[in-house]
Amino acid sequence: MLWSYRHSGTRKSWFNINTRELSEVVVIGSTASLKDEEEFTDILEERRRTTDLGYALRTFNPQPYKGAPSGSTSDLKKAVLESQYLRYIIALETGSSVEKVRQEARGILEEMSHNLQLGFIRLMGYTVSKVFKRLFRSIYVNMEGLNMLQQAIQESPVILMPNHRSYVDFLIVSFILFTYDIPIPVIAAGIPLASMKVVGEILRRSGAFFIRRAIGSDKLYWAVLSEYVRTIVRTGCAPLEFYVEGFRSRTLKSVVPKLGMMDMVLEPYFKGEVFDITLVPISISYDRVVEESLLALELLGVPKPKESTTGLFKASRVLQEDYGCMHVNFGRPLSVRQLCEGKINRSEYNLIPRYRFIQDCVNWLAHLIVRTQEEGSLISPWSLMACLLLQAPITTLTEEGLQWHGLTEKTLWLRKLVLDFRGCLNWPARTPDSDVMSSTVALHHSIVHHKAGRVYLVQDGDPASQDPLSPEEGVMRTAAAVLMLVSYRNQALHVFVRPGILATAIHITKSTQKDELFSFFCFLRDVFSNEFIFIPGRASQDFDEACSLLQKCGAVHMSQQEVTVLETGLEVLSFLQKLLQPFLDSYQFFGFFVFCFAGDLHTFEVLSSDTQKNVLAALRRLEAVTKLRA
Amino acid sequence: MKWNGWGYSDSKFLYNKKGQAEFTGKRYRLSGMIIPGLREWMESTFGANLQHKTPAAPILNSSAVQPPTLNEAFLKELKSTGIPFSHDAEDRVFRSHGKAEKSLLMSTKQSSMFFADCHNDVVKIVELACKHNVCLMPYGGGTSVSSALECPPEETRSIVSLDTSQMLNESGYCTGHEPDSMEFSSLGGWVATRASGMKKNIYGNIEDLVVHIKMVTPQGVIEKSCQGPRMSTGPDVHHFIMGSEGTLGVVTEVTMKIRPMPEYQKYGSVVFPNFEMGVACLREVARQRCAPASIRLMDNEQFKFGHALKPQVSSIFTSFLDGLKKFYITKFKGFDPNRLCVATLLFEGDREKVLQHEKQVYDIAAKFGGLAAGEDNGQRGYMLTFVIAYLRDLGMDYYVIGESFETSVPWDRVLDICRNVKARIVRECKDKGVQFPPLSTCRVTQTYDAGACVYFYFAFNYRGLSDPVHVYEQVEHAAREEILANGGSLSHHHGVGKLRKEWMRETISSVGMGMLKSVKDYVDPNNIFGNRNLL
């Protein structure tokens, strides 16, 4: 009341804020069918034109979240340690003195805490720029998504949720945000990274914070972690980045989301500590994944090398290879408030201390995010080829070779199908199709090679080794190559899953009755819900989607009660059914195995530890087996 | 008194010939003064321009008001008792609305008005109403903001309003009960709505002040047999009456505690660097139970608003002093003018104790970064609460509509509720197509051991909207939902009326509703008191 002011800023910005049609995104499958090359900008192009040093030292002056205090990391740690919740938990810990427990909590926090420093961001920018220019031809980013993100960051706390397909993408988001003057995120990472010499510390100072893998029932640890995460979200001091899938997908297929972190991140909204939270799904797609061969071996049970700095240097030979392009697709920012409207009753928390969660809603949201990531992923020509290669008999691939001409034709046919199914395709425009095909195969020379009009599967170490292989070794070698193909096929799977399940249902039931097909569709969807991403409670929408897609591509005719297969649709249906056959086989085989039956092995995929894990999880979920503690 | 606005006819805000805002009349400290900052504030906050004026309907046209449904037999019998009454359109409109924004734009279906003078008059009227099945609506000061005085649209009987405002004697005693509407509201109304006063920290809320109540109901008169200060005789029947909102009967007599007039009064104010610090300070004051007669914390927007209402200064010296204060706080102390907020204080009691008390409160404030900002600012803050209602009328002249509403909330949720409700109002206005950012502001007006009372104000410029009242209702509705979702109560003291009825069940549970319903069914089986408030 002492003097007068002019209103600034806020008044004007009223008109500038983009009206975000958030609800649009919830309508699954509405994404544009083909991403034009023009929508994406190659950020490496400028990096190749100007010096990295100049880039790293440029002025960095991002617009932060409005109410955010410019708190340092020590302020953050202090706020966590002095929070009411942590004090409450510490008081509950009996057995040792309060001071001792506090000390322990402080230790946990030290181990966990990030130490984001601009200097290290610059160092990171410099190094990452150097490395990425070596690895990739280009890194495409959709500018529209970045603009929306920039806007969203000023309005509410933002959670960046990329998918995780490679170690390479750990710093990619930070790199892009640094390039475009957007606040650098803090990133949730696994503790093994922290123990890497020097590199661990660099990551920490680039914004990584570290979470132990097996927390179990360590109450104090949970308390410190959740309070730490919540404080970051509440204060909005930096965007928070984490992988909702929990870890790097070994199969390049989306993993059923983990809810622990999601819970912690969303809690401030449910408890009313923030007005809204914005979730930004980010889809990162690779033409070729850097650690492709390691992944396959890991899936076959060869232990993954421990994360270590020396290991990192040894791996530097990967720098010699060409990994094609990388696409980073920033999804439309999603408002948790709008998504949860009508789904939860926040006043339920009026009478209890505010730390309980709404699991169902969180689970639904987490699935929605992964599904959105899938929709934003770009499918490369290579993924389409992998789908087709895997449908050829294995001996054809290893011995006779597959006809190049036929493969090209089929791939082009599949391209059309993907577009019909509204998938995002990364097919170079203005390049003859034959060039696209041959350059794709050239890029993946480690898996297939093209010789005299035929395509063969490359089997590791083939020419050098003179010793005859033992049968086990032979199987392993072929399996490793097949599993690599499988991984790339998986990148395209999300487009085909729903119509594929319907095609399988039609194939198995031989029925034309819609309700019969629907119930079998639901059964398969249920069985495979550890394998593919289905948003809970949307079975009938998924079924409708499958029906309309099959109708659109002319495979079936729909009436009120019936689904009739059209002559023209046999090719599509058989492709889809064969695409999912390995999963059916694996589940069946594994089921027989568990219940002590014998069976013939039809697919290499059953050897993948990931598939085995999923089957076991599905069987437990369906209460066919239970786990006994040893 | 105005029927289509707040308060006395001679007191209002207007723009004078020079385009400066002025407050007319002689009743208030601000009366007759020019307020130079108001126009700029109105323009920058709402985009409300002098060129765009909407005159409020000044004269009431009898033909615009629905003809009354009369019950001749009832009227005839009642005339013989000699109680004054009226069919006059203006009287009827006046008595059938409160001061909620919406009701200022509505008409009525009430048939006649009776002016009751004493308990016996009321008893006669209620008896006759029961006999002839006439709907009765008690009327106190007409300051309701919860649509409690609107006639229920489904009511087909003859509706009769019972004005009890003339029953309040000017006694000269001090009850210490000072709601913001105290100039106009009535004692019976305070009881029937569970009112709360500004100085409740010293004197208590209405439930703490009342010693004895007499109420006329269709079943007869209810009262306690003695005036014992506390009784353990089952649930307190006074609590059926307080907050019954005219659904059970007419309160005709109230015995209240009185206190000697305070020897000494002192205003004060404290500036805090931000709202969070301010709330933490109020919480600490509540914890130490040393709250002064009144302590209120305004957020930054209200601080700016308060500043806009500062009258023209008389001397160069004063303006120089103001400049110096501003320099000290923003430059020397480093407060951000867009974040700082102010608490206003009122101390009452004997002189020595007040000074001691004052020191204690300022010491606590200092721990939370608060700087004492003088008596003058404090006093102006309280004056504002009386004139702010007039300001709404000025706003309505320039396409601005606004309203205030309140809630009570536990201490740990105060900050969250303030942030979220304000943000919700802004977002809803935007979604509903409001062309200019709304004013969305709050203040903490009362402190309790377990929580606080929070008041929200919102106002927006409705130029370009086809149905502003509807938009306005939607925004208010959304804001109330946000309050409930954040652990706030349905009402701290405005009551439920008809405006907030839909949330009663979730607020007090189905069994609770049943309890209230069965009391109503017993006391008033034919729904003579048919204003349909509360349940």
Interface residues (C-beta under 8 A of the other chain):
Chain A: M1 L2 W3 S4 Y5 R6 H7 T10 R11 W14 I17 Q84 K271 G272 E273 V274 F275 D276 N345 R346 S347 Y349 N350 R354
Chain B: G37 E40 S44 T45 S269 V271 F303 K304 G306 H307 A308 K310 D322 G323 K325 K326 I329 P337 N338 V342 A373 N377 R380 G381 D412 R413 D416 I417 R419 N420 A423 R424 K430 F436 P437 L484 A485 N486 G487 E506
